[in-house]
Amino acid sequence: MTAELRLSINDATYPVTVDTRETLLDTLRERLGLTGTKKGCDHGQCGACTVLAGGRRVKSCLTLTVTVDDRAITTVEGLARDGVPHPLQRAFIEHDALQCGYCTPGQLCSAIGMLAEAADGWPSAVTEDLTATPALDDAEIRERMSGNLCRCGAYPGIVAAIRQVAP
């Protein structure tokens, strides 16, 4: 069974016909040529495929394309504006928050989503005061980013980059 969709991705509209069982990851990479989003484990465990759907982070390998027809999707290709890197992209470079770079697109999208969640007051497992806006210290950042793996071990740089752009 197929579905005809008009996907909004990185401020562009893509008319596409997809199998109703097709993942967003496969649609992005195989149909639309947006290969910045990486296929890591294909089980939602590594976070390499993380994108933003309606401003919230989702693992695109577990998300069916038909479920995001009404939400704006942002991939790593959509983070820069007019050729100017997103502040978090610049911070990743400044803090050497990448080595091989394979996980970096997912790390970036997840961090942007995580910062929005914290700004909205969402607590994490390590948030001490559930009535206050969470303070993004290193422990809080690590906990909120724990669903994104870096096989190269660039975690200290990732945490420092996020801390630099966090409000």
N, C-alpha and C positions, 0 to 999 in steps of 0.2 A: 504494500500500500504506500502511496506517495502523497505528499502534501506540497502545495505551492505556497511559498512564503515570500515576504519582502523583509529581509533582515536589515537592520540598521547597525552597521559595524563601522566604528571609527569615523562617524559623521558622514558615511556614504550609505546608499541604499543598494541592496543586492537582491534582485528577484532570483529565486532559486527553487527548484523542485527537488525535494529530498525524500528519501525513504523514511518512513516514520520511526524507524529504529536507529537512524543515523545519529551519531554523537556530534555535538557542536565542534569538538576537536577535529573530527574527520571532515566536517563541512568547511571549516576554516582552512585547513591545510590542503585537502584534496580537491575541493570544488572551487574555492575562492583564491587559492594561492597565497594565503596569509600564513606563511610558514614560521613566523616568529614564535608562535605558540608551539611548544614542544610536546612530543609524545614521550613520556618517560616510562611509567609502569603500566599504564592503561587500566589501573585499578583504583585511582584516586588516592594513592598513598604517598606520592612523591611531590605533588604540587607543581610540577614542570608545566602543566597544561592550564594553570590558573589564568583566568581572564575576568573582566568585570562585566556583570550583567545587571543593568539598571543601577550601576554604581556599587554593587555588592560582589564580592569575590565568589567565583564558582569554579569548580574543577570541570573543565570542558570535556574531559574523557568520560565523565559520569552524567553529563547533561545532554538530554536529547534536544536536537536542534528545534524540533517543533514546539518545545516548551519556552523558547526565548523569542518567539515571533513578535511579541509586543514590548520587548525591552531593548534598550540601546546597549550594544556590546562594545567593549573597548578591549583591544588587544595591545600588546607591546608596540605594535606599529602605530597605534593611535595616541600614544602618550606625548610625543613631541608636538609642538604647535608651531606652524610656520617655520619649520626647520630648527626650532629652538628646543633642545632637550628639556624634558620635565625636570624640575628641581631634584627629584629623587634619582633620576638617571645621572645627573651631574654628581650627586652625592655618592652614588655607587662608584663612579670613576675616582673621585677624590679620596675615598676611603678604601680603594682596592677591594671592593666588595664582590669581586668576581675573579674566577680563574679560568676555567674552561669556558664558562659562559652559558652552558647548556641550561642550567636552572634559572638563569638571570631573568628571562622574560616572565616566568611564573613568580619569581621572588618580587619583581617590581610591581606586577599587578596585585599580588597578594598584599604587599606593603601599603599600596595606595588604598585598597579596600579596608585593610586593618586600621589605617589612620582615620578613615571615615567612620568605622565602627566605634573607635575610641572617642572620636569627637561627638558621636551621637550618644555617648554614655554607656555603651555596652560593656559590661564587666567581663573579665576573663577568669580563669581558674585561680589566678594569683592576685586578683584585685582585692585589696584589703577593705576599702571603704566603698560599699555598694551604693551609697547615696551620693557620692561625688563623681565628677568626671575623672576617669582613670588617669593617673600620672604615668606617662610612658617612660619609665625607667628601664634599665636593661632587662630586668626579670620580666617585666610586663611585655616588652617587645619580643623577647625570646619565646614566651608562652604563646603569644598571638601569632607568631610566625612558625610555630612548631609543626605545622602541616606542610611546610616546604623544606625539602631536603636539599642539601648541597654536598655532593659527593667529594668535592675538593676541600671542604672545610673552611669556606670563606665566612663563616658565621660572625667572627668579631668585626669584620668590615661591614657586613650586612647590618648588624645591630648599630654600629656607629653611624652608618649612612642614614638609617631610619631615624635615629635619635637626632641627627642634624636637622632634618626637615620637620620633625614633629613639633607641634605647637607647644 
